[in-house]
Amino acid sequence: MPTKQKSKKKLKSKSKKKGKAAAPQISKKELAARKRQRAKQIQEVIGALVTYGGLGAVIGITLFFVADPKIALAGGGGVAVLALSFKYPMLGLWGFMIYMPFAGTVTYWIGGGSPIFQLAKDGFYIPAIIAVGLWCKKTGNPFIIPKAMKNPLYFLLGLCLITLIFVNGARQFNPPPPRPGVVLNQSKKPDQFIAQGILGLKVMLGYVPLITGAYYKLKSKRELLFAARLTVILAIICCLLGMVQYQFLASGKCNGTRGFTGDQLFKATLEAKCLIGGALLFSPSQGVIRLPGTFVAPWQWGWFLISNAAFTFAVAFCDPSPVWRIAGLFGMAVVFVNAAISGQRIALALVPTVTIILLVLTGQVANLKRFLPIGIGLGVVLGGVIVSNPAVVQERIDSFVSRWQASPPTAFIAQQFEESSHGQDGVFGNGVGRATNSTRVFAKTRLIETYYPKLMYEIGPIGAIAMLVLLTSVTVAGFKAYRSVKDKNLRSLGASYWVFVMIISYNTYYYPLDVDPVAVYYWYFAGVVMRLPEIDKQEQARIKAEEEMENSK
C-alpha cells in the first residue's frame, strides 16, 4: 500500500509539472507590452518621489531658516507624505501600518513631544482614505463595507451629530453661569466644546474607513500573507526593543524613576523615558514598573501586546510556510516575555487568555501536528525566562493578584456603569468627547476608564446601544465572511483575526477602541476578514484551472 501511494504522488507531481510546462506561453508582443507598462509604472513612481520629495525638501529648508528645525522636518516630510499617500493610497496605508507602532518613539525622541508629530501617522492615513473614497465614487464600488454596517453606522453618526450640535454647541454658546463667590480667571483660555466634540467624534469613528482600505488593499493571497507576516515582523522588532528598554533600566543605564520622591515614585513620566517610547515608571524599590515600549504611554504598550497575541498566533498556526510559522512562534514568545516584564497587569492577564481563547475557538488544540511543537517550544522559552528572572515574574503575579483582590474588574465595571447613569445630563448625554482623554486640550474631561460607561456619559444610553449594535454588525459580518472560506489556511487565519475583533467588540474594561494601537487594528483586521471570501474565490478558481489542465493531459 505505501508503495502505491508513493507512486500516485509521483504521478501527480509529474502531471503538475507537465501541466505547468504545457501552459500557453505569453507572446513576444504581449511580453514586450507588459515590460513597457512595468517600466512606465516605475518611472511614474520615481517621478512622484522626486517631485514630491523635492517639494518637501524645499519647504523643509525654508522652514529651517524661519522656524524651528523640528517644524522644518515635520513640514517638509509632511508635505511629501501627504502627496504620495494621496497619489498611491495603498502604499500610504502600508506606510501607516508600519509607522504607527513607532509613532510614540518618533514623537518624543525626534519631535520633542510636538503635537505635529503626534498627528504624523494621519498624514499617511487621511489622504490615502480620501483617495480610496474618490476611487470608489468613480468606479461605483461600495465605500461602506460590510453592507450590514451601513444603517447602524448612519444611525450612530446621526446621533453623534445631534449631540455635537445641541449639547456641545449649547455648552459652547451658552456656558453655565459661574458659581456665587467664584472669581473667574481672566487669563484662562475659554473652553472649546465644539472643537472637543469634533475631535471626540474623530477618535470614536475616525478609523472606521480602515475596513474599506484593508478590503481594497489586499487583492490576493500573496498580499494577505504579506500583511500577516508584516504584523509579526513589527511585533518582534517592537518587543525586542521593549526587552532592551527593560535591560537598560534594570542595569542602571537608564535611571527611570529611581531617586524620585513622594507620589512621583508611582507615576509614569516623560522625564524618565528610556531608549524608546514616552512616559515610563520604574521604581524597583517600590516594586512598580510601567514600561511604554515603543508607544507614548504604558497603557498603549499593554494593548499592543494583547493585540499581537492574536496576530503572532495567526502566523504561528496558520501560515503555509514552516519558516514563517517559526517566526510566528518566536513572535508569540517575545510577546509573552514583554507581557511579564512590562508591568502591565492587563497584558499579563489577557495575553495568555487571548491565546487560550484562540486555541479553542480556532480548533488548533485538536491540530496536534502544529499545536504540540509550538506549545513545547513556547513552554521552553517561557520556562527559561521564568528561571532566569523568578523575582520579576513573581512580583508581577503578586501585583496582579493584589490588584484583583483590591478592585475586581466586575465590581469596577459595575461601579463605572452606575456613575455614568447617575451623571446623565439629558437623553443625548453630556457631549461628544467630554470623557475622551485626548480631547482635554480643548476642555476639561471626565475620567471614565471603561468603554461603554464612557459612551453612556458622552452620547447617552441610546448612543452606547447604537455603538454596540454597530460593533455587533461588524462581528457578525466577519463571522459569516470567514466561515464561508474553503481554503484551510485562509479560514484559520480569518478565525484568528475574527476572534480578536470579537474580543474587542464586547470588551468594556478600559477603552482600547479610543486609543492606538487597537483603534487602528480593530477596524483594519475587520476589513481583512471581510476580504477573505474574495481571496478564497481566487484560490478556488486557480485550483480548478490547474485541475482542468491536468485532466486535459
C-alpha positions as CSV (number, residue, x, y, z in Angstrom):
1,M,0.0,0.0,0.0
2,P,2.7,2.6,0.9
3,T,4.5,1.9,-2.5
4,K,1.2,2.5,-4.4
5,Q,0.6,5.8,-2.5
6,K,4.2,6.9,-3.3
7,S,3.8,6.1,-7.0
8,K,0.5,8.0,-7.1
9,K,2.2,11.0,-5.5
10,K,5.0,10.8,-8.1
11,L,2.5,10.6,-10.9
12,K,0.6,13.5,-9.5
13,S,3.7,15.7,-9.2
14,K,4.7,14.7,-12.8
15,S,1.3,15.7,-14.1
16,K,1.6,19.0,-12.3
17,K,4.9,19.6,-13.9
18,K,3.6,18.6,-17.3
19,G,0.6,20.9,-16.8
20,K,2.8,23.8,-15.9
21,A,5.1,23.1,-18.9
22,A,2.1,22.8,-21.2
23,A,0.7,26.1,-20.2
24,P,0.3,28.5,-23.0
25,Q,3.3,30.8,-23.3
26,I,2.9,34.6,-23.5
27,S,3.6,36.0,-26.9
28,K,6.6,38.2,-27.5
29,K,4.3,41.1,-28.3
30,E,2.3,40.8,-25.1
31,L,5.5,40.3,-23.0
32,A,7.0,43.5,-24.5
33,A,3.8,45.4,-23.7
34,R,4.0,44.2,-20.1
35,K,7.6,45.3,-19.8
36,R,6.7,48.7,-21.2
37,Q,3.8,49.1,-18.8
38,R,6.0,48.0,-15.8
39,A,8.8,50.4,-16.9
40,K,6.2,53.2,-17.2
41,Q,4.9,52.5,-13.7
42,I,8.4,52.5,-12.2
43,Q,9.1,55.8,-14.0
44,E,5.9,57.3,-12.6
45,V,6.8,56.2,-9.0
46,I,10.3,57.6,-9.3
47,G,9.0,60.8,-10.8
48,A,6.5,61.2,-8.0
49,L,9.2,60.6,-5.4
50,V,11.5,63.2,-7.0
51,T,8.7,65.7,-7.4
52,Y,7.1,65.5,-4.0
53,G,10.3,64.7,-2.2
54,G,11.9,67.8,-3.8
55,L,8.8,69.9,-2.9
56,G,9.1,68.7,0.7
57,A,12.8,69.4,0.8
58,V,12.2,73.0,-0.4
59,I,9.6,73.6,2.2
60,G,11.7,71.9,4.9
61,I,14.8,74.1,4.1
62,T,12.6,77.2,4.1
63,L,11.1,76.4,7.5
64,F,14.6,75.5,8.8
65,F,15.7,79.2,8.4
66,V,12.4,80.8,9.5
67,A,11.3,78.3,12.2
68,D,12.4,75.5,14.5
69,P,14.3,72.6,12.9
70,K,11.6,70.1,14.1
71,I,8.9,72.2,12.4
72,A,11.0,72.1,9.3
73,L,11.3,68.3,9.4
74,A,7.6,67.9,10.1
75,G,6.6,70.4,7.4
76,G,8.8,69.2,4.7
77,G,8.3,65.5,5.4
78,G,4.6,66.0,6.0
79,V,4.0,67.6,2.5
80,A,5.8,64.7,0.8
81,V,3.9,62.1,2.8
82,L,0.5,63.7,2.2
83,A,1.1,64.0,-1.6
84,L,2.5,60.5,-2.0
85,S,-0.2,58.9,0.1
86,F,-2.9,60.6,-1.9
87,K,-1.3,59.6,-5.3
88,Y,-0.6,56.0,-4.1
89,P,-3.2,55.3,-1.4
90,M,-2.3,51.6,-1.0
91,L,1.3,52.4,-0.3
92,G,0.1,55.1,2.0
93,L,-1.9,52.5,4.0
94,W,1.1,50.2,4.2
95,G,3.2,53.2,5.5
96,F,0.5,54.0,8.0
97,M,0.5,50.4,9.4
98,I,4.3,50.4,9.6
99,Y,4.8,53.8,11.2
100,M,2.0,53.5,13.8
101,P,3.8,51.3,16.3
102,F,6.8,53.6,16.3
103,A,4.8,56.9,16.4
104,G,5.4,57.3,20.2
105,T,9.1,56.9,19.8
106,V,9.3,59.4,16.9
107,T,7.1,61.9,18.8
108,Y,9.3,62.1,21.9
109,W,12.8,61.3,20.6
110,I,12.7,63.3,17.4
111,G,9.7,65.6,17.7
112,G,10.2,66.5,21.3
113,G,6.5,65.8,22.1
114,S,5.3,68.2,19.4
115,P,1.5,67.7,18.6
116,I,2.5,67.8,14.9
117,F,4.5,64.6,15.3
118,Q,1.7,63.0,17.3
119,L,-0.6,63.5,14.2
120,A,2.1,62.4,11.7
121,K,0.6,58.9,11.3
122,D,-2.7,60.5,10.0
123,G,-0.5,62.1,7.2
124,F,-0.4,58.6,5.8
125,Y,-4.0,57.6,6.6
126,I,-6.2,60.6,5.8
127,P,-5.1,61.3,2.2
128,A,-5.0,57.6,1.4
129,I,-8.6,57.1,2.6
130,I,-9.7,60.2,0.7
131,A,-8.1,58.7,-2.5
132,V,-9.8,55.4,-1.9
133,G,-13.2,57.2,-1.4
134,L,-12.8,59.1,-4.7
135,W,-11.8,55.8,-6.4
136,C,-15.0,54.1,-5.1
137,K,-17.1,57.0,-6.3
138,K,-15.5,56.9,-9.7
139,T,-15.8,53.1,-10.2
140,G,-19.1,52.6,-8.4
141,N,-17.6,50.2,-5.8
142,P,-19.1,50.4,-2.3
143,F,-17.2,52.5,0.3
144,I,-19.1,51.2,3.3
145,I,-18.1,47.6,3.9
146,P,-19.8,45.4,5.1
147,K,-23.2,46.4,3.8
148,A,-24.8,45.2,7.1
149,M,-22.8,48.0,8.9
150,K,-24.4,50.8,6.8
151,N,-27.6,51.5,8.7
152,P,-26.1,51.2,12.3
153,L,-23.2,53.5,11.2
154,Y,-25.6,56.1,9.8
155,F,-27.7,56.0,12.9
156,L,-24.8,56.3,15.3
157,L,-23.2,59.1,13.2
158,G,-26.6,61.0,13.1
159,L,-26.9,60.6,16.9
160,C,-23.4,61.9,17.4
161,L,-24.0,64.9,15.2
162,I,-27.2,65.8,17.1
163,T,-25.3,65.6,20.4
164,L,-22.5,67.7,18.9
165,I,-24.9,70.4,17.8
166,F,-27.3,70.5,20.7
167,V,-25.2,69.5,23.6
168,N,-21.6,70.6,22.7
169,G,-23.0,73.6,20.9
170,A,-25.2,74.6,23.8
171,R,-22.2,74.4,26.2
172,Q,-20.1,76.5,23.7
173,F,-22.6,79.3,23.2
174,N,-24.5,79.2,26.5
175,P,-21.9,78.2,29.2
176,P,-23.2,77.5,32.7
177,P,-23.1,80.6,34.9
178,P,-20.3,80.9,37.5
179,R,-21.0,79.8,41.0
180,P,-21.6,82.5,43.5
181,G,-18.3,83.7,45.1
182,V,-16.1,82.2,42.5
183,V,-13.8,84.7,40.7
184,L,-13.1,83.8,37.1
185,N,-9.6,83.6,35.9
186,Q,-9.5,86.1,33.1
187,S,-6.3,84.7,31.6
188,K,-7.8,81.2,31.4
189,K,-8.3,80.0,27.8
190,P,-12.0,79.5,27.2
191,D,-13.3,76.0,26.7
192,Q,-13.9,74.9,23.1
193,F,-16.7,72.4,23.5
194,I,-17.4,72.1,19.7
195,A,-13.8,71.5,18.9
196,Q,-13.7,68.9,21.7
197,G,-16.7,67.2,20.1
198,I,-15.3,67.2,16.6
199,L,-12.0,65.6,17.9
200,G,-14.1,63.2,20.1
201,L,-16.0,62.1,17.0
202,K,-12.8,61.6,15.1
203,V,-11.5,59.4,17.9
204,M,-14.7,57.4,18.1
205,L,-15.3,56.7,14.4
206,G,-12.3,58.2,12.5
207,Y,-10.7,54.8,11.7
208,V,-13.8,53.0,10.6
209,P,-12.8,53.6,6.9
210,L,-9.8,51.3,7.5
211,I,-12.2,48.4,6.8
212,T,-12.6,49.8,3.3
213,G,-8.9,50.5,2.9
214,A,-7.9,46.9,4.0
215,Y,-10.6,45.4,1.8
216,Y,-9.4,47.0,-1.4
217,K,-5.7,46.9,-0.4
218,L,-5.5,43.1,-0.1
219,K,-6.1,41.9,-3.7
220,S,-4.7,38.4,-3.5
221,K,-3.5,35.7,-1.1
222,R,0.1,36.9,-1.5
223,E,-0.8,40.4,-0.2
224,L,-2.8,38.9,2.6
225,L,0.1,36.8,3.8
226,F,2.4,39.8,3.4
227,A,0.1,41.8,5.8
228,A,0.0,38.9,8.3
229,R,3.8,38.5,8.2
230,L,4.4,42.2,8.5
231,T,2.5,42.3,11.8
232,V,4.8,39.6,13.1
233,I,7.9,41.5,12.0
234,L,6.7,44.7,13.6
235,A,5.8,42.8,16.8
236,I,9.2,41.1,17.0
237,I,11.1,44.4,16.4
238,C,9.0,46.3,19.0
239,C,9.2,43.5,21.5
240,L,13.0,43.2,21.2
241,L,13.3,46.9,21.7
242,G,11.0,46.6,24.7
243,M,13.3,43.9,26.2
244,V,16.3,46.1,25.6
245,Q,14.5,49.0,27.3
246,Y,13.9,46.8,30.3
247,Q,17.5,45.7,30.4
248,F,18.7,49.3,30.3
249,L,16.5,50.2,33.2
250,A,17.4,47.0,35.2
251,S,21.1,47.5,34.7
252,G,21.1,51.2,35.6
253,K,21.9,52.6,32.1
254,C,18.6,54.4,32.5
255,N,17.5,55.6,35.9
256,G,13.8,55.5,35.3
257,T,12.0,57.0,38.3
258,R,14.8,56.0,40.7
259,G,15.6,58.9,43.0
260,F,12.2,60.4,42.7
261,T,10.2,61.2,45.8
262,G,6.7,61.0,47.1
263,D,3.9,60.4,44.5
264,Q,6.4,60.7,41.7
265,L,7.7,57.2,42.6
266,F,4.3,55.9,41.4
267,K,3.6,57.9,38.3
268,A,4.8,57.4,34.7
269,T,6.6,60.5,33.5
270,L,8.4,61.6,30.3
271,E,11.4,62.7,32.4
272,A,12.2,59.1,33.0
273,K,11.9,58.0,29.3
274,C,14.5,55.4,28.2
275,L,15.8,54.4,24.7
276,I,12.3,54.2,23.1
277,G,8.7,55.4,23.7
278,G,7.5,58.0,26.1
279,A,6.4,58.2,29.7
280,L,7.5,55.3,32.0
281,L,7.6,54.3,35.6
282,F,10.5,52.2,37.0
283,S,10.8,52.3,40.8
284,P,12.2,48.8,41.8
285,S,12.5,49.9,45.4
286,Q,8.7,50.2,45.5
287,G,8.1,47.2,43.3
288,V,6.4,49.1,40.5
289,I,7.2,49.1,36.8
290,R,5.2,50.5,33.9
291,L,7.0,50.4,30.5
292,P,5.8,52.2,27.4
293,G,7.7,50.1,24.8
294,T,7.7,52.0,21.6
295,F,4.5,53.8,22.4
296,V,3.7,57.1,24.2
297,A,2.3,55.5,27.3
298,P,2.4,52.1,29.2
299,W,-1.3,51.6,28.7
300,Q,-0.9,51.6,24.9
301,W,2.0,49.2,25.1
302,G,-0.1,46.7,27.1
303,W,-2.8,46.7,24.4
304,F,-0.2,46.4,21.7
305,L,1.0,43.1,23.3
306,I,-2.6,41.9,23.8
307,S,-3.4,42.6,20.1
308,N,-0.2,40.8,18.9
309,A,-1.0,37.8,21.0
310,A,-3.7,37.2,18.3
311,F,-1.6,38.3,15.3
312,T,1.5,36.3,16.1
313,F,-0.8,33.3,16.9
314,A,-2.3,33.6,13.4
315,V,1.0,33.3,11.7
316,A,2.4,30.6,14.0
317,F,-0.5,28.3,13.4
318,C,-2.0,29.3,10.0
319,D,0.9,30.4,7.7
320,P,1.6,27.8,4.9
321,S,5.4,28.4,5.2
322,P,7.2,26.5,8.0
323,V,9.8,29.3,8.2
324,W,7.1,31.9,8.9
325,R,5.4,29.6,11.4
326,I,8.7,29.5,13.4
327,A,8.8,33.3,13.1
328,G,5.2,33.4,14.5
329,L,6.3,31.2,17.4
330,F,9.2,33.5,18.1
331,G,6.8,36.4,18.0
332,M,4.5,34.7,20.5
333,A,7.4,34.1,22.8
334,V,8.6,37.7,22.8
335,V,5.1,39.0,23.3
336,F,4.7,36.7,26.4
337,V,8.0,37.9,27.7
338,N,7.1,41.5,27.4
339,A,3.7,40.9,29.0
340,A,5.6,39.7,32.0
341,I,8.2,42.4,32.3
342,S,6.2,45.4,31.1
343,G,4.4,45.8,34.5
344,Q,1.0,46.0,32.7
345,R,-1.3,43.8,34.7
346,I,-3.9,43.7,32.0
347,A,-1.3,42.4,29.5
348,L,-0.1,39.8,31.9
349,A,-3.7,38.6,32.3
350,L,-5.1,38.9,28.7
351,V,-2.1,37.7,26.6
352,P,-2.4,34.1,27.8
353,T,-6.2,34.4,28.0
354,V,-6.4,35.5,24.4
355,T,-4.1,32.7,23.3
356,I,-6.2,30.1,25.1
357,I,-9.4,31.5,23.5
358,L,-7.8,31.4,20.1
359,L,-6.7,27.8,20.6
360,V,-10.2,26.7,21.5
361,L,-12.3,28.8,19.0
362,T,-10.0,28.2,16.0
363,G,-9.8,24.5,16.7
364,Q,-6.0,24.4,16.8
365,V,-6.0,22.4,20.1
366,A,-7.1,19.4,18.0
367,N,-4.4,20.0,15.4
368,L,-1.7,18.1,17.3
369,K,0.8,18.2,14.5
370,R,1.1,22.0,14.8
371,F,0.0,22.5,18.4
372,L,2.5,20.3,20.1
373,P,5.7,21.6,18.5
374,I,4.6,25.2,19.0
375,G,3.3,24.6,22.5
376,I,6.5,22.8,23.6
377,G,8.7,25.5,22.0
378,L,6.7,28.3,23.7
379,G,6.9,26.4,27.0
380,V,10.7,26.0,26.8
381,V,11.2,29.8,26.0
382,L,8.8,30.9,28.8
383,G,10.3,28.4,31.2
384,G,13.8,29.8,30.5
385,V,12.5,33.4,31.2
386,I,10.9,32.3,34.5
387,V,14.0,30.5,35.7
388,S,16.3,33.4,34.7
389,N,14.0,36.1,36.2
390,P,12.0,34.4,39.0
391,A,11.8,37.6,41.2
392,V,10.4,39.7,38.4
393,V,7.8,37.2,37.3
394,Q,6.7,36.6,40.9
395,E,6.4,40.3,41.6
396,R,4.2,40.8,38.5
397,I,1.9,37.9,39.6
398,D,1.7,39.2,43.1
399,S,0.9,42.7,41.8
400,F,-1.9,41.3,39.6
401,V,-3.4,39.2,42.4
402,S,-3.4,42.1,44.9
403,R,-4.9,44.5,42.3
404,W,-7.7,41.9,41.5
405,Q,-8.4,41.5,45.2
406,A,-8.5,45.2,45.8
407,S,-10.7,46.1,42.9
408,P,-12.2,43.1,40.9
409,P,-12.9,44.1,37.3
410,T,-16.6,43.1,37.5
411,A,-17.1,45.4,40.5
412,F,-15.1,48.1,38.9
413,I,-17.2,48.0,35.6
414,A,-20.5,47.9,37.6
415,Q,-19.4,51.0,39.5
416,Q,-18.5,52.8,36.3
417,F,-21.9,52.0,34.8
418,E,-23.6,53.3,37.9
419,E,-21.6,56.5,38.0
420,S,-22.3,57.2,34.3
421,S,-26.0,56.5,34.6
422,H,-26.3,58.9,37.5
423,G,-24.2,61.5,35.7
424,Q,-26.5,61.8,32.7
425,D,-27.5,65.3,31.6
426,G,-30.3,64.5,29.2
427,V,-31.0,61.7,26.7
428,F,-28.2,62.7,24.4
429,G,-25.5,62.6,27.1
430,N,-23.0,65.3,28.2
431,G,-21.4,65.9,24.8
432,V,-19.2,64.1,22.3
433,G,-15.6,63.9,23.6
434,R,-16.4,65.0,27.1
435,A,-14.9,61.8,28.6
436,T,-12.3,61.2,25.9
437,N,-8.8,61.7,27.3
438,S,-7.2,63.1,24.1
439,T,-9.8,66.0,23.8
440,R,-8.6,67.6,27.1
441,V,-6.6,70.1,25.1
442,F,-9.9,71.9,24.3
443,A,-11.8,71.5,27.6
444,K,-11.8,69.6,30.8
445,T,-12.7,65.9,30.5
446,R,-14.1,63.4,33.0
447,L,-12.0,60.2,33.6
448,I,-14.1,57.1,32.9
449,E,-12.0,54.0,32.5
450,T,-14.5,51.6,30.9
451,Y,-15.7,51.9,27.3
452,Y,-19.5,51.6,27.3
453,P,-20.0,53.7,30.5
454,K,-17.8,56.3,28.8
455,L,-20.2,56.2,25.8
456,M,-23.2,56.5,28.0
457,Y,-21.8,59.6,29.6
458,E,-20.9,61.2,26.3
459,I,-23.8,60.3,24.0
460,G,-26.3,58.8,26.3
461,P,-27.7,55.3,26.7
462,I,-29.1,55.3,23.2
463,G,-25.7,56.2,21.7
464,A,-24.0,53.5,23.7
465,I,-26.5,50.9,22.4
466,A,-26.0,52.2,18.9
467,M,-22.3,51.7,19.1
468,L,-22.8,48.2,20.5
469,V,-25.2,47.4,17.5
470,L,-22.5,48.8,15.1
471,L,-19.8,46.6,16.6
472,T,-22.1,43.6,16.6
473,S,-22.9,44.1,12.9
474,V,-19.1,44.1,12.2
475,T,-18.6,41.0,14.3
476,V,-21.5,39.0,12.8
477,A,-20.5,40.0,9.2
478,G,-16.9,38.9,10.0
479,F,-18.1,35.6,11.3
480,K,-20.1,34.9,8.2
481,A,-17.2,36.0,6.0
482,Y,-14.5,33.7,7.4
483,R,-16.9,30.8,7.8
484,S,-17.6,30.9,4.1
485,V,-13.9,30.4,3.2
486,K,-13.0,26.9,1.9
487,D,-9.2,27.2,2.0
488,K,-8.0,25.8,5.4
489,N,-5.1,28.2,5.9
490,L,-7.2,31.2,4.9
491,R,-10.0,30.1,7.1
492,S,-7.7,29.6,10.1
493,L,-6.2,33.0,9.5
494,G,-9.6,34.5,9.4
495,A,-10.7,32.8,12.5
496,S,-7.7,34.2,14.4
497,Y,-8.4,37.8,13.3
498,W,-12.2,37.4,13.9
499,V,-11.6,36.3,17.5
500,F,-9.6,39.5,18.1
501,V,-12.4,41.5,16.6
502,M,-15.0,39.8,18.7
503,I,-13.0,40.2,22.0
504,I,-12.5,44.0,21.3
505,S,-16.2,44.4,20.3
506,Y,-17.5,43.3,23.7
507,N,-14.6,44.4,25.9
508,T,-15.6,47.2,28.2
509,Y,-12.6,47.2,30.5
510,Y,-10.8,50.4,29.8
511,Y,-11.2,52.0,26.3
512,P,-8.9,50.4,23.7
513,L,-11.1,51.4,20.8
514,D,-10.3,55.1,21.6
515,V,-6.5,54.8,21.6
516,D,-3.8,53.4,19.3
517,P,-3.0,50.7,18.5
518,V,-6.4,48.9,19.0
519,A,-8.3,51.8,17.5
520,V,-6.4,51.1,14.3
521,Y,-6.0,47.3,14.4
522,Y,-9.7,46.6,15.1
523,W,-11.1,48.3,12.0
524,Y,-8.1,47.2,9.8
525,F,-8.4,43.5,10.6
526,A,-12.1,43.6,10.4
527,G,-11.5,44.7,6.8
528,V,-9.0,41.8,6.3
529,V,-11.7,39.3,7.5
530,M,-14.3,40.8,5.1
531,R,-11.9,40.4,2.2
532,L,-11.2,36.7,2.8
533,P,-14.2,35.3,0.7
534,E,-12.9,37.2,-2.4
535,I,-9.4,35.9,-2.0
536,D,-10.7,32.4,-1.4
537,K,-12.7,32.6,-4.7
538,Q,-9.4,33.4,-6.5
539,E,-7.7,30.4,-4.9
540,Q,-10.6,28.1,-5.7
541,A,-10.6,29.3,-9.3
542,R,-6.8,28.8,-9.6
543,I,-7.1,25.3,-8.2
544,K,-9.9,24.4,-10.5
545,A,-8.0,25.7,-13.5
546,E,-5.0,23.6,-12.5
547,E,-7.1,20.5,-12.1
548,E,-8.8,21.1,-15.5
549,M,-5.3,21.5,-17.1
550,E,-4.2,18.2,-15.5
551,N,-7.3,16.4,-16.6
552,S,-6.9,17.6,-20.2
553,K,-3.5,15.9,-20.3
